[in-house]
Amino acid sequence: MRVALQKVTTPAFRGIHTRALTPRPLRWLHQTSLASMPRRRNFFTSNQLLAPVDERLDPAGLFEDAMKPKDAEQPSQQHAKTASTAPPKRKPVRASTAKSLRLGSVTKPSKRNGNARKPVTPDDDDADADSTRTIRAICVAQSFDMAQVQENLRLHGFELDPDGTEFDTEAVVHARGVNNGDIFVFPSGTVVTWSIPQEILIKLASKHLIRAASFPHMDRAEMEMLEFVPDETRDTSYMKGEVVVIGTRAQELENNRLDTTLAKIAFSSGLARSPKLAVLETDLEYLLQESKATLNVLAAGSQHKLKRSSILKMTGQLLNLRSQLNHYSDITEELPDMFWDSESVLEQYYNQIGAALSVRRRIEILNKRIDYAHENVSVLREMISEKYGHRLEWIIIALITVEVLFELRRVYREDISEAEVRT
């Protein structure tokens, strides 16, 4: 009985105490009917073990769906899927036939301003292009030793001058490669190939001919590409836009490839100037970027960071660029010496491809940019000379001051000695 009364009286007194003495606190959040409902086990959970049995995924079904071929989908689903994921079609833009490519570094890349140049690989379209209808020119060195070039080509089994053109080997070396592809090596450090795959050209230039190169620059190699089309109904060749049309009538009827080879040499000689110019343009661009930092420091009003060694280095680089462009190569020549005694039609081929690639215009622009860079470097050199001149003047003033002090000391001692003698 006592236990039953205790169970009843204790909660009663506890309720009276809480209601009478302490006010009931206000509740800002009230339990709603949705919150009081039991929680679903698949609410905000990705665990399949906690989900209801009827909603759990069957692993076997997953594997079966994964193993089903894509063709088993319904046509309507496939159409909807492709319509939602396929990118919008664009109108194709006509690309230029002449393509200039910076190749990836085959050797260790050069360091300029602490930043190694990032190699740029050719596009897939260029790599997959029809090699049998492609002309490729690559510049890998400042110059080639042509005697060493002939020795290396013979060593690797190439046939030299197969068509008997009898050109001076110091001007061009002609070899025939795989699939009757033609290889032309020029002393300007450029190799031009006809109907030869790109990977073979890069291997030939970077591994075999590079041994005969002077001042190679595989990390700054430049490539130019053109398309050519043989025409069996013509004896002469010409340029159609940026496509070379080679007349092969004599080759097809008489099996005489001499005229075709002469035309290829003329076009190749004109094409070889373009990648050589591209290398010089890239070198000048790097040089201008280097001088830009110096000019920014000068514009900020601080001259103490100008170093004589860096100014002299930039001067030497500019003189080297100008010499390579105008003196040490035949880039600026109107017509190479090897075409003087040949037919006038070869001169036309040479000029046509030069006009298609805007070689003369590029040479003029490059010379003007070199002049502009030379003016900037000349101003910097004069400032450095003036700075060192001021330093020499202060040194001379200091020496004269020291000499005057010694002279005053001598006069003072003489006066003291005379005064002592009088006394």
Phi, psi and chi 1 to 4 in degrees:
 res  aa     phi    psi   chi1   chi2   chi3   chi4
   1 MET       -  -43.0 -175.7   66.1 -179.5      -
   2 ARG   -63.3  -37.0  -71.2 -178.5 -179.3  179.1
   3 VAL   -65.6  -40.4  177.5      -      -      -
   4 ALA   -67.0  -42.2      -      -      -      -
   5 LEU   -65.1  -37.5  -71.5  174.4      -      -
   6 GLN   -65.0  -37.7 -170.9  176.6    2.0      -
   7 LYS   -66.5  -29.7  -71.4 -178.2  180.0 -179.6
   8 VAL   -87.4  -44.9  174.9      -      -      -
   9 THR   -72.5  -34.8   56.8      -      -      -
  10 THR   -64.1  -48.8  -58.7      -      -      -
  11 PRO   -65.2  -31.5  -21.9   33.9      -      -
  12 ALA   -65.4  -50.0      -      -      -      -
  13 PHE   -62.6  -35.8  -80.5  108.6      -      -
  14 ARG   -65.7  -38.0 -173.4  180.0  -61.3  169.9
  15 GLY   -69.5  -40.9      -      -      -      -
  16 ILE   -61.7  -41.2  -66.1  171.9      -      -
  17 HIS   -62.7  -45.4  172.5   72.5      -      -
  18 THR   -72.3  -33.9   54.8      -      -      -
  19 ARG   -79.6  -33.9  -69.1  178.0 -176.4  176.7
  20 ALA   -84.0  -44.0      -      -      -      -
  21 LEU   -91.6  -36.8  -60.6  179.8      -      -
  22 THR  -115.7  130.8   58.2      -      -      -
  23 PRO   -70.6  149.1   26.3  -34.3      -      -
  24 ARG   -74.5  127.2 -174.1  173.4 -178.5  179.2
  25 PRO   -68.0  148.1   24.3  -32.7      -      -
  26 LEU   -74.3  140.4  -62.0  176.0      -      -
  27 ARG  -112.0  119.2  -62.6 -177.1   62.6 -176.5
  28 TRP   -82.2  -30.6  -63.8   93.8      -      -
  29 LEU  -109.4  124.2  -61.7  176.5      -      -
  30 HIS  -110.5  143.8  -57.9  -81.1      -      -
  31 GLN   -74.3  123.0 -170.5  176.0   15.5      -
  32 THR   -91.7  173.6   60.6      -      -      -
  33 SER   -70.2  -33.3   58.6      -      -      -
  34 LEU   -69.6  -37.9  -68.5  176.7      -      -
  35 ALA   -71.1  -28.0      -      -      -      -
  36 SER   -79.7  -10.4   61.5      -      -      -
  37 MET   -73.0  152.3  -66.6  176.0   63.3      -
  38 PRO   -63.9  140.9   21.4  -32.4      -      -
  39 ARG   -74.5  135.8  177.5  177.4  176.2  -89.1
  40 ARG   -74.2  140.6  -66.2 -178.6   60.2 -174.0
  41 ARG   -76.4  -17.1  -56.5  -50.1  -61.7  -93.8
  42 ASN  -100.5   15.3   60.6  -14.0      -      -
  43 PHE   -82.8  117.6 -174.4   70.5      -      -
  44 PHE    56.5   42.8  -73.5  124.2      -      -
  45 THR  -140.0  144.1 -178.9      -      -      -
  46 SER  -111.0    5.1   60.1      -      -      -
  47 ASN   -79.7  119.5 -167.7  -18.5      -      -
  48 GLN   -70.6  -21.8  -62.1  -61.9  -34.6      -
  49 LEU   -72.2  -26.8  -62.2  177.9      -      -
  50 LEU   -89.2  -12.7  -62.4  178.3      -      -
  51 ALA   -76.8  158.7      -      -      -      -
  52 PRO   -60.2  157.3  -23.3   32.9      -      -
  53 VAL   -63.9  -37.7  179.1      -      -      -
  54 ASP   -74.7  -15.5   54.4  -11.4      -      -
  55 GLU  -104.0   -0.7  -63.5 -176.5    4.7      -
  56 ARG   -71.5  146.1  -65.9 -177.0 -175.0  178.6
  57 LEU   -84.3  143.3  -63.2  177.9      -      -
  58 ASP   -90.6  115.9 -173.9    8.9      -      -
  59 PRO   -59.1  -35.8  -21.3   32.7      -      -
  60 ALA   -62.1  -39.8      -      -      -      -
  61 GLY   -65.6  -34.9      -      -      -      -
  62 LEU   -61.8  -45.9  -69.0  175.9      -      -
  63 PHE   -64.8  -36.6  -76.4  107.3      -      -
  64 GLU   -66.2  -39.8  -69.6  177.6    0.1      -
  65 ASP   -66.6  -36.3  -65.2  -21.4      -      -
  66 ALA   -69.9  -31.7      -      -      -      -
  67 MET   -84.2  -10.7  -64.9  -59.9  -66.2      -
  68 LYS   -69.0  140.3  -74.4 -177.6 -179.9  179.7
  69 PRO   -69.5  156.2   24.9  -32.8      -      -
  70 LYS   -65.8  -25.8  -64.0 -178.5  179.1  179.7
  71 ASP   -71.3  -13.5  -61.9  -27.1      -      -
  72 ALA   -77.9   -8.6      -      -      -      -
  73 GLU   -68.6  157.5  -64.2 -179.7   -0.7      -
  74 GLN   -71.7  147.6  -62.8  179.9    1.1      -
  75 PRO   -60.1  -37.5  -21.9   32.3      -      -
  76 SER   -65.7  -39.4   59.2      -      -      -
  77 GLN   -66.9  -41.0  -66.2  179.1   -6.0      -
  78 GLN   -62.4  -42.9  -71.9 -176.0   -7.7      -
  79 HIS   -63.7  -41.6  179.3   71.5      -      -
  80 ALA   -67.1  -37.3      -      -      -      -
  81 LYS   -67.5  -45.9 -173.5  175.4 -178.9 -179.8
  82 THR   -68.2  -33.6   53.4      -      -      -
  83 ALA   -67.8  -31.8      -      -      -      -
  84 SER   -84.3  -30.6   59.8      -      -      -
  85 THR  -100.6  -21.6   58.6      -      -      -
  86 ALA   -69.9  134.9      -      -      -      -
  87 PRO   -71.0  154.8   26.1  -33.0      -      -
  88 PRO   -66.6  140.9   23.2  -33.2      -      -
  89 LYS   -76.2  138.5  -65.9 -176.0  178.7  179.6
  90 ARG  -109.8  157.0  -63.5 -176.7 -171.0  176.4
  91 LYS   -75.7  122.9 -176.0  178.2 -180.0 -179.9
  92 PRO   -62.8  137.4   22.5  -31.7      -      -
  93 VAL   -92.7  134.1 -178.2      -      -      -
  94 ARG   -72.2  119.7  179.6 -177.2  178.9  -86.6
  95 ALA   -90.0  153.5      -      -      -      -
  96 SER   -69.8  142.3  176.2      -      -      -
  97 THR   -70.5  -35.7  -50.3      -      -      -
  98 ALA   -81.5  120.8      -      -      -      -
  99 LYS  -124.1  129.1  -57.9  172.8 -177.1  177.6
 100 SER  -105.1  127.5  179.5      -      -      -
 101 LEU  -125.4  136.3  -56.5  174.0      -      -
 102 ARG   -93.7  121.6  -71.9 -172.1  178.2   92.9
 103 LEU   -82.0  156.4  -64.0  179.7      -      -
 104 GLY   -68.5  152.2      -      -      -      -
 105 SER   -70.4  126.7   56.7      -      -      -
 106 VAL   -86.8  -34.9  178.0      -      -      -
 107 THR  -103.5 -171.2   58.4      -      -      -
 108 LYS   -67.4  128.9 -174.8  178.1  179.9 -179.8
 109 PRO   -69.6  147.7   24.1  -32.4      -      -
 110 SER   -74.2  155.5   63.2      -      -      -
 111 LYS  -109.3  121.0  -64.9 -178.7  179.1  179.2
 112 ARG  -129.3  122.9  -66.0  172.7  177.5 -104.5
 113 ASN    58.7   26.6  -69.7  -26.8      -      -
 114 GLY    77.0   -2.7      -      -      -      -
 115 ASN  -113.5  118.4  -63.5  -33.4      -      -
 116 ALA   -74.6  139.6      -      -      -      -
 117 ARG   -68.6  131.8  176.3  178.7  174.5 -179.9
 118 LYS   -78.0  126.5  -65.7 -177.9  179.4 -178.9
 119 PRO   -68.8  140.5   23.7  -31.4      -      -
 120 VAL  -111.1  116.3 -179.5      -      -      -
 121 THR   -84.8  151.3   56.2      -      -      -
 122 PRO   -65.0  154.8  -20.7   31.7      -      -
 123 ASP   -68.7  160.3  -62.1  -24.4      -      -
 124 ASP   -65.0  -34.1  -65.7  -23.2      -      -
 125 ASP   -63.7  -36.5  -62.8  -20.5      -      -
 126 ASP   -71.4  -38.7  -58.0  -28.0      -      -
 127 ALA   -69.4  -32.7      -      -      -      -
 128 ASP   -91.7    5.8  -63.0  -22.0      -      -
 129 ALA   -65.8  157.4      -      -      -      -
 130 ASP   -69.0  109.7 -172.4    5.9      -      -
 131 SER   -68.4  -26.3  -60.4      -      -      -
 132 THR   -72.2  -11.9   59.4      -      -      -
 133 ARG  -124.4   30.2  -64.8  -68.8 -176.6  -93.5
 134 THR  -128.2  137.5  -54.4      -      -      -
 135 ILE  -107.6  129.6  -46.4  169.9      -      -
 136 ARG  -127.0  135.3  -68.4 -176.7  174.2   90.2
 137 ALA  -127.8  131.9      -      -      -      -
 138 ILE  -133.0  136.3 -177.0  172.9      -      -
 139 CYS  -110.3  118.7 -178.0      -      -      -
 140 VAL  -121.6   -4.1  -64.9      -      -      -
 141 ALA  -155.7  166.8      -      -      -      -
 142 GLN   -72.7  -34.5 -177.1  173.9  -27.4      -
 143 SER  -161.2  165.7   60.9      -      -      -
 144 PHE  -120.8  142.0  -85.1  137.8      -      -
 145 ASP   -84.1  105.8 -177.4    0.3      -      -
 146 MET   -66.5  -32.1  -58.2  -55.4  -73.1      -
 147 ALA   -65.3  -41.4      -      -      -      -
 148 GLN   -68.3  -32.9 -173.7   67.5   27.0      -
 149 VAL   -62.8  -46.5  166.4      -      -      -
 150 GLN   -61.8  -40.9  -63.4  179.3   65.1      -
 151 GLU   -63.8  -42.0 -176.9  178.7   -9.7      -
 152 ASN   -67.3  -39.1  -70.1  -14.9      -      -
 153 LEU   -67.9  -40.5  -69.5  176.4      -      -
 154 ARG   -64.6  -37.4  -71.8 -165.1 -172.6   97.2
 155 LEU   -62.5  -30.6 -176.6   63.0      -      -
 156 HIS   -97.4   12.9  -69.6   86.8      -      -
 157 GLY    84.2   19.1      -      -      -      -
 158 PHE   -84.5  145.2  -72.6   96.8      -      -
 159 GLU   -89.4  121.6 -177.7 -176.5    1.8      -
 160 LEU   -93.0  138.0  -59.7 -176.5      -      -
 161 ASP    45.9   61.0 -163.5   13.1      -      -
 162 PRO   -69.4  -21.3   25.8  -32.6      -      -
 163 ASP  -104.4    4.6  -60.2  -39.8      -      -
 164 GLY    66.9   44.3      -      -      -      -
 165 THR   -72.0  -26.9   57.3      -      -      -
 166 GLU    60.1   33.6  -63.2 -178.3   -2.8      -
 167 PHE   -76.1  156.1  -85.5  119.2      -      -
 168 ASP   -62.8  126.8 -174.4    8.9      -      -
 169 THR   -70.2  -14.0   55.0      -      -      -
 170 GLU   -79.0  -11.7  -68.3  -62.4  -36.0      -
 171 ALA  -102.4  -37.2      -      -      -      -
 172 VAL  -159.9  143.6   60.5      -      -      -
 173 VAL  -120.1  123.5  172.7      -      -      -
 174 HIS  -108.4  130.7  175.4 -148.8      -      -
 175 ALA  -136.1  155.2      -      -      -      -
 176 ARG  -113.3  128.9 -174.2  147.1  -67.1  155.0
 177 GLY  -108.3 -148.2      -      -      -      -
 178 VAL   -69.3  148.4  -65.5      -      -      -
 179 ASN    53.9   35.5  -62.0  -30.6      -      -
 180 ASN    58.9   27.4  -70.3  -34.0      -      -
 181 GLY   -77.0  142.9      -      -      -      -
 182 ASP   -98.3  141.8  -66.7  -63.4      -      -
 183 ILE  -124.6  127.6  -57.8  170.0      -      -
 184 PHE  -124.3  123.0  -58.6   98.5      -      -
 185 VAL  -111.5  128.8 -175.9      -      -      -
 186 PHE  -114.2  150.9  -64.3   91.7      -      -
 187 PRO   -66.6  -12.1   22.1  -32.2      -      -
 188 SER   -76.9    7.5   59.5      -      -      -
 189 GLY    85.7   20.4      -      -      -      -
 190 THR  -118.0  140.9  -52.3      -      -      -
 191 VAL  -120.5  129.7 -176.1      -      -      -
 192 VAL  -119.4  130.5 -177.5      -      -      -
 193 THR  -125.3  148.6   59.3      -      -      -
 194 TRP  -121.0  127.3  -65.1   61.4      -      -
 195 SER    60.3   39.8  -56.5      -      -      -
 196 ILE  -126.5  134.0  -71.9 -177.9      -      -
 197 PRO   -59.7  155.3  -22.9   32.9      -      -
 198 GLN   -65.7  -40.5  179.1  172.7  -56.3      -
 199 GLU   -65.8  -32.7   58.4  -87.0    9.7      -
 200 ILE   -69.3  -39.6  -64.3  179.6      -      -
 201 LEU   -62.5  -44.5  169.2   60.5      -      -
 202 ILE   -65.1  -40.7  -63.9  175.5      -      -
 203 LYS   -65.1  -42.0 -178.1  178.3 -179.9 -179.4
 204 LEU   -63.5  -43.6  175.2   67.0      -      -
 205 ALA   -75.9  -36.0      -      -      -      -
 206 SER   -88.6  -19.1   61.5      -      -      -
 207 LYS  -116.5  -36.0  -66.5 -173.8  178.0 -179.7
 208 HIS   -99.1  -54.5  -57.3  -38.3      -      -
 209 LEU   -78.4  -17.9  -63.7  178.9      -      -
 210 ILE   -65.6  -20.2 -157.1   68.6      -      -
 211 ARG   -70.1  -23.4  -59.1  171.9 -175.4  174.5
 212 ALA   -98.4   13.8      -      -      -      -
 213 ALA   -94.5  147.1      -      -      -      -
 214 SER  -108.3  126.1  -60.5      -      -      -
 215 PHE    55.2   63.3  -57.4  101.6      -      -
 216 PRO   -68.9  153.1   25.1  -32.6      -      -
 217 HIS  -144.6   65.8   47.3   74.5      -      -
 218 MET   -64.1  -25.5  -78.4  -56.7  -57.4      -
 219 ASP   -73.7  -13.2   57.1  -31.0      -      -
 220 ARG  -123.4   28.5  -65.0  177.8  -70.7  118.1
 221 ALA   -66.8  142.4      -      -      -      -
 222 GLU  -123.0  139.8  -62.1  -77.6  -13.3      -
 223 MET  -125.0  141.0  178.0 -180.0  -72.1      -
 224 GLU  -122.8  141.0 -166.1   82.2   19.8      -
 225 MET  -128.5  139.1  -63.6  176.0   58.5      -
 226 LEU  -138.6  157.9  -77.4  177.7      -      -
 227 GLU  -102.5  149.2  -64.5 -179.6    1.8      -
 228 PHE  -134.9  153.9   77.1   95.2      -      -
 229 VAL  -133.0  125.0  177.3      -      -      -
 230 PRO   -77.8  141.4   25.7  -31.3      -      -
 231 ASP  -123.6  109.3 -170.3   -8.2      -      -
 232 GLU   -77.4   -6.7  -58.4  176.4   -2.6      -
 233 THR   -98.3   -0.8   62.3      -      -      -
 234 ARG  -123.3  150.0  -63.4  178.0   58.8   91.7
 235 ASP   -93.5  -26.0  -67.7  -31.8      -      -
 236 THR  -105.7  166.3   58.2      -      -      -
 237 SER  -117.0  166.8  -56.0      -      -      -
 238 TYR  -165.2  171.5   63.6   97.2      -      -
 239 MET  -103.4  128.6  -71.8  -74.0  -60.3      -
 240 LYS  -114.7   93.0 -174.8  177.8 -179.6 -179.8
 241 GLY    71.4 -114.8      -      -      -      -
 242 GLU  -114.7   22.0  -67.3  179.8  -15.5      -
 243 VAL  -114.8  131.1  179.2      -      -      -
 244 VAL   -88.7  125.0  180.0      -      -      -
 245 VAL  -105.0  115.4 -179.4      -      -      -
 246 ILE  -100.1  122.0  -63.6  -68.1      -      -
 247 GLY   -78.3  118.9      -      -      -      -
 248 THR  -119.7   28.2   59.0      -      -      -
 249 ARG   -65.5  -47.0 -178.0  178.1  179.1 -178.4
 250 ALA   -64.0  -34.7      -      -      -      -
 251 GLN   -67.6  -38.4  178.1  179.7  -17.0      -
 252 GLU   -77.0  -37.8  -63.3  -65.1  -25.9      -
 253 LEU   -84.7  -44.8  -63.4  179.0      -      -
 254 GLU  -106.8   -0.5  -56.1  173.4    3.7      -
 255 ASN    56.4   38.5 -163.2   18.1      -      -
 256 ASN  -113.5  112.4 -175.5    4.7      -      -
 257 ARG   -96.8    7.1  -54.8 -173.7   59.9  167.4
 258 LEU   -64.3  -48.5  179.6   59.6      -      -
 259 ASP   -63.6  -39.7  -66.5  -20.3      -      -
 260 THR   -63.7  -41.5  -55.5      -      -      -
 261 THR   -67.2  -39.5  -57.8      -      -      -
 262 LEU   -62.1  -41.2  -69.3  175.7      -      -
 263 ALA   -64.4  -39.7      -      -      -      -
 264 LYS   -64.9  -38.0  -72.7 -177.3  177.2 -179.3
 265 ILE   -64.1  -42.6  -68.4  176.5      -      -
 266 ALA   -63.9  -47.4      -      -      -      -
 267 PHE   -64.2  -39.1  -76.0  119.5      -      -
 268 SER   -66.2  -38.9  -60.7      -      -      -
 269 SER   -63.4  -39.0 -179.3      -      -      -
 270 GLY   -71.4  -36.4      -      -      -      -
 271 LEU   -70.7  -30.5  178.3   61.0      -      -
 272 ALA   -64.3  -21.3      -      -      -      -
 273 ARG   -72.2  -28.2  -62.4 -170.5  -64.5  171.7
 274 SER   -66.6  -51.8 -175.7      -      -      -
 275 PRO   -66.0  -29.9   20.7  -31.5      -      -
 276 LYS   -64.4  -43.4 -175.3   68.2  176.0 -179.7
 277 LEU   -62.7  -38.0  -87.7  175.8      -      -
 278 ALA   -62.9  -37.7      -      -      -      -
 279 VAL   -64.1  -45.7  172.3      -      -      -
 280 LEU   -65.5  -37.6  -62.0 -179.7      -      -
 281 GLU   -64.1  -38.7  -70.2  166.8   -8.0      -
 282 THR   -67.3  -41.5  -56.1      -      -      -
 283 ASP   -62.0  -42.1  -69.1  -16.2      -      -
 284 LEU   -66.2  -36.2  179.6   59.8      -      -
 285 GLU   -63.4  -42.5 -169.9   65.9   28.5      -
 286 TYR   -63.2  -40.7  -84.4  114.0      -      -
 287 LEU   -65.1  -39.9 -177.6   58.7      -      -
 288 LEU   -66.6  -35.7  -67.5  177.3      -      -
 289 GLN   -65.7  -37.7  -69.1  -64.2  -30.3      -
 290 GLU   -67.0  -41.8  -69.6  177.5   -2.4      -
 291 SER   -72.6  -21.4   63.1      -      -      -
 292 LYS   -62.0  -40.5 -177.4  179.3  178.4 -179.6
 293 ALA   -63.5  -39.8      -      -      -      -
 294 THR   -65.4  -41.0  -54.7      -      -      -
 295 LEU   -67.2  -33.7  -64.4  176.9      -      -
 296 ASN   -65.7  -39.2  -69.5  -23.5      -      -
 297 VAL   -64.1  -40.7  171.4      -      -      -
 298 LEU   -67.1  -37.9 -175.8   62.0      -      -
 299 ALA   -67.1  -27.4      -      -      -      -
 300 ALA   -75.4   -8.0      -      -      -      -
 301 GLY    94.0    9.0      -      -      -      -
 302 SER  -109.8  120.1   57.6      -      -      -
 303 GLN  -105.8   -8.3  -59.0 -178.6   10.9      -
 304 HIS   -70.7  -15.9   62.6  -78.0      -      -
 305 LYS   -87.9   -5.9  -67.2 -175.4  178.5 -179.7
 306 LEU   -73.7  126.9  -65.2  178.7      -      -
 307 LYS  -112.3  138.9  -65.0 -177.5  179.5  180.0
 308 ARG   -66.8  -36.0 -170.3  175.0 -175.9 -179.9
 309 SER   -64.6  -40.8   58.9      -      -      -
 310 SER   -68.4  -36.3   60.6      -      -      -
 311 ILE   -66.6  -42.3  -56.5  -59.3      -      -
 312 LEU   -65.2  -36.0  -68.2  177.0      -      -
 313 LYS   -64.4  -44.3 -179.2 -178.9  177.4 -178.2
 314 MET   -64.4  -36.6  -78.0 -169.4  -78.4      -
 315 THR   -63.3  -44.0  -55.8      -      -      -
 316 GLY   -64.1  -38.4      -      -      -      -
 317 GLN   -66.0  -39.7  -69.8  174.6  -14.8      -
 318 LEU   -65.5  -42.8  -79.8  174.7      -      -
 319 LEU   -64.2  -36.9  -66.7  176.2      -      -
 320 ASN   -65.7  -42.1 -174.0   25.8      -      -
 321 LEU   -62.3  -45.4  -80.6  176.3      -      -
 322 ARG   -64.0  -36.8 -171.2 -173.8  -67.3  -84.5
 323 SER   -68.2  -42.2  -60.7      -      -      -
 324 GLN   -63.7  -33.2  -69.6 -173.5   50.8      -
 325 LEU   -77.4  -40.4  178.8   61.2      -      -
 326 ASN  -111.6  -15.9  -60.0  -64.5      -      -
 327 HIS  -122.5  -46.3  -58.7  -64.5      -      -
 328 TYR   -90.4    4.3  -60.7  152.4      -      -
 329 SER  -146.1  169.3   62.2      -      -      -
 330 ASP   -99.9   28.7   55.8   -6.2      -      -
 331 ILE   -65.5  -43.0  -60.8  177.2      -      -
 332 THR   -86.3   -1.0   56.7      -      -      -
 333 GLU   -72.8  140.0  -67.3 -176.2    1.2      -
 334 GLU   -66.3  -35.3  -65.4  -66.4  -27.7      -
 335 LEU  -153.3  126.1 -175.1   67.3      -      -
 336 PRO   -59.7  154.3  -22.5   32.9      -      -
 337 ASP   -62.0  -29.6  -62.6  -19.1      -      -
 338 MET   -70.3  -15.0   61.3  179.5  176.4      -
 339 PHE   -97.3   -0.9  -63.8  137.1      -      -
 340 TRP   -65.5  -40.4  -76.8    2.2      -      -
 341 ASP   -92.9    5.3  -61.1  -27.1      -      -
 342 SER   -99.1 -173.0   60.3      -      -      -
 343 GLU   -70.4  152.2  -57.8  175.9    1.7      -
 344 SER   -68.8  -20.3   60.0      -      -      -
 345 VAL   -65.7  -29.7   67.9      -      -      -
 346 LEU   -66.9  -35.7  -60.6 -177.4      -      -
 347 GLU   -63.1  -37.9 -179.7  179.6   -3.9      -
 348 GLN   -64.2  -43.3  -63.0  177.6    6.0      -
 349 TYR   -59.2  -44.6  -60.3  159.4      -      -
 350 TYR   -61.3  -43.5 -179.0   83.5      -      -
 351 ASN   -72.8  -34.0  -67.2  -29.5      -      -
 352 GLN   -64.1  -46.1  -74.0  177.3    8.7      -
 353 ILE   -72.6  -29.5 -165.3  168.2      -      -
 354 GLY   -66.5  -38.0      -      -      -      -
 355 ALA   -69.8  -36.4      -      -      -      -
 356 ALA   -65.1  -32.7      -      -      -      -
 357 LEU   -96.7    3.7  -62.2  174.9      -      -
 358 SER    55.7   45.5  -55.5      -      -      -
 359 VAL   -67.9  -46.4  173.2      -      -      -
 360 ARG   -62.6  -42.9  -67.6 -177.2 -177.7  178.6
 361 ARG   -62.5  -41.3  179.5   60.7  179.1  166.3
 362 ARG   -65.6  -36.4  -70.2  167.5   61.9 -172.9
 363 ILE   -65.3  -42.1  -68.8  173.9      -      -
 364 GLU   -62.7  -45.0  -67.0  177.0    0.0      -
 365 ILE   -64.4  -40.6  -65.9  175.1      -      -
 366 LEU   -65.0  -41.1 -173.3   58.0      -      -
 367 ASN   -64.9  -38.8  -87.5  -41.0      -      -
 368 LYS   -66.1  -40.1  -71.1 -178.9  179.9  178.9
 369 ARG   -67.4  -35.3  -63.4 -172.2   70.1 -172.8
 370 ILE   -65.9  -40.0  -68.9  176.8      -      -
 371 ASP   -61.4  -42.7  -67.6  -21.9      -      -
 372 TYR   -62.7  -45.6  165.3   74.8      -      -
 373 ALA   -64.5  -36.6      -      -      -      -
 374 HIS   -66.4  -36.5 -172.0   71.4      -      -
 375 GLU   -63.6  -42.7  -69.2  177.0    1.4      -
 376 ASN   -62.2  -44.5  -68.6  -18.8      -      -
 377 VAL   -67.1  -34.4  173.8      -      -      -
 378 SER   -64.2  -41.2  -62.0      -      -      -
 379 VAL   -62.5  -44.4  172.4      -      -      -
 380 LEU   -63.5  -39.2  -65.5  176.4      -      -
 381 ARG   -65.9  -38.2 -170.4  168.1   59.7 -112.1
 382 GLU   -65.8  -37.9  -69.6  176.8    0.0      -
 383 MET   -65.8  -39.6  -65.7 -176.8   62.2      -
 384 ILE   -65.9  -41.7  -69.1  -67.7      -      -
 385 SER   -63.3  -40.2  -59.8      -      -      -
 386 GLU   -65.7  -38.2 -175.2  178.8   -3.9      -
 387 LYS   -63.5  -45.5  178.6 -179.5  176.7 -178.8
 388 TYR   -69.7  -31.7  -82.3   86.5      -      -
 389 GLY   -64.1  -42.3      -      -      -      -
 390 HIS   -61.6  -39.0  -72.2  -44.6      -      -
 391 ARG   -64.7  -41.5 -177.0  178.9  -61.3  177.1
 392 LEU   -65.3  -37.8  -70.5  176.1      -      -
 393 GLU   -62.6  -43.0  -70.3  176.8   -0.7      -
 394 TRP   -65.4  -35.7  -78.2  107.6      -      -
 395 ILE   -64.8  -41.3  -68.0  173.8      -      -
 396 ILE   -65.5  -40.9  -67.2  172.9      -      -
 397 ILE   -62.3  -40.5  -68.4  172.3      -      -
 398 ALA   -64.4  -41.1      -      -      -      -
 399 LEU   -65.1  -40.8  -68.3  175.6      -      -
 400 ILE   -63.7  -38.9  -66.8  174.3      -      -
 401 THR   -62.4  -42.9  -55.8      -      -      -
 402 VAL   -63.3  -41.5  171.5      -      -      -
 403 GLU   -64.1  -40.2 -175.1  178.4   -0.3      -
 404 VAL   -63.8  -40.8  169.5      -      -      -
 405 LEU   -62.0  -43.2  -68.6  175.6      -      -
 406 PHE   -63.7  -38.6  -84.0  105.8      -      -
 407 GLU   -66.3  -41.9 -174.4   66.0   21.1      -
 408 LEU   -62.2  -38.7  -68.1  174.8      -      -
 409 ARG   -63.0  -39.9  179.6  174.0  174.8  -89.0
 410 ARG   -67.4  -43.4 -176.2 -175.6   64.3   79.5
 411 VAL   -63.8  -40.5  171.9      -      -      -
 412 TYR   -62.2  -42.2  176.5   74.0      -      -
 413 ARG   -66.6  -37.8  -75.1 -170.3  173.1 -174.7
 414 GLU   -64.9  -41.5  -72.3  179.5   -3.2      -
 415 ASP   -63.0  -40.5  -67.7  -17.8      -      -
 416 ILE   -64.9  -42.8  -68.5  177.1      -      -
 417 SER   -64.5  -40.6   60.0      -      -      -
 418 GLU   -63.9  -40.5  -70.4  178.4   -0.2      -
 419 ALA   -63.5  -40.1      -      -      -      -
 420 GLU   -66.4  -34.7  -70.3  178.3   -6.8      -
 421 VAL   -69.3  -37.5  170.7      -      -      -
 422 ARG   -66.7  -36.5  -68.8  175.4 -176.1  175.7
 423 THR   -77.2      -   55.3      -      -      -
